[in-house]
Amino acid sequence: QVQLVESGGGLVQPGDSLRLSCAASGFNLDYYAIGWFRQPPGKEREPVACIASSHSRTYYADSVKDRFTITRDSAKNTTYLQMNKMRPDDTAVYFCAVDYPTPYCSGFLRKPPGSAIDYWGKGALVTVSL
């Protein structure tokens, strides 16, 4: 049974850093694309970042490029989203997601957002505020 469990959400101030974790079970995430979506209050869900199994290629939304970094720890079967220089518009519920059994990130870009995703975590709330 595939499960994704997020952790690390919380309240931070603008300019701060935060790291989200997503522990996967039921499959080896080395073989599939895994990443993050977020849903800001009152807005549509949007893709944030993805890491592919092939050569660990990554995708980032324009709004988070050069601030967020997605990585994968094979030994722990866990993916991380390191978020730096955070802004109030980063406030959202962040969801870990897997486009199973696809090794590429193309599914994270499909419209409507999230339509290609097979498995979701329950979400982690991130609030950026003074």
N, C-alpha and C positions, 0 to 999 in steps of 0.2 A: 504494500500500500504506500503510495507516494504521499509524503507529507513535507510541508515547508513551514518552518517556525521562525518568525522574525523576532528580533530583540534589539534593544539599544535606543529606542525612541525616547523622546523627552522634550523638555523646554530648554532652549538655549537663547542667548542674545545674538543680535546681528554681529557678524564677524567671527563668531565662534565656530568650533568644529564639533562634529558628531559622527560616530560610526555605527551603522546598522549591520546586523548579522542576520543571515538566513541559513539555518541548519536544515539540510535536506536528508530525508530518509526514504527508503524504498527504491532508490535508484542511485546510480553513480553519476554525479553531476559533471564528471570529466567528459562525458560523452554527449552532453546536450547543452543547448544554449539556455542560460539562466540569467535573470536580470530583475529589474525593478520598474514598477509603475508607481505613480502617485496620483492622488485625487485631492486637490485643494478644496476648501470649503465652498460649496455651491458651484463647483466647476466640474468639467468632464475629466475623467481619468486620462492620464497621459503617460507615455513611456519616458523613462528617465535614463536608463543605462542597461546594457546587456553585454555579456561576455560569451563568446562562442566557444565551442569545444575545439574547433579547428584553429590551430595556431593562437588560441586565446585572443582572437580579434575582438575589439570592443566597439560599442556604439554608445554615443552620448547625445542627449537632447542639446540643442544649441544653448538653452538657458542654463545648463550646468557644466558645459565644457570648460575645462581649465580650473574647475572648482571641485568637482566630484570625481572619484576614482573607484571603479569596480574591480575587485580581485576575487580569486578563487583559491581556497586551501584544500587541496585534494585529500590530504591526510585526515582532515576534519569533515570532509564532504560539506563544506560551508562556503558561502559566498558573502562578501562584504561590500558595503557601499560607504566609502570614506567621504564625508561631506565637509568641505572647508569654506571659509569666507561666506558663511550662511547669511541669507537675506530673509526678510519677512515673507517674500513671495515663495520661499521654499516650504512654507507651512502647508502641511498636507498629511494625509494618511498614506504611508508608503507600503506597497505590497510587493512581496517577492513573487516571482512568476517563472514558470517553465513552459516552453513550447515543446512539449514531448511528442515524438522522439526526435526532434529536429536538432541538428548540431549547429545551425546558423541562426543569426539574429534577425533574419528577414521577417519572421512572424511578429516581432516586437514593433515593426513599423506598419503592419497591416491596419487598414481602416475597416470598421471603427476600431479605435484603440482597445487592445485586449482580446479581440475576436478570435485570434489564433491561439490564445493561451489555453493550455489544458489543465494546469494546476496553479493554484493561488495559495499564498499564505493568508492569515487572518488580518494582517495589517499592523503597522506600528505608527502611532501618532507622533509627528514631529512638529513642534511649535517654535517659531523664531520670533521673539518679541522682547522688547525692553522690560 
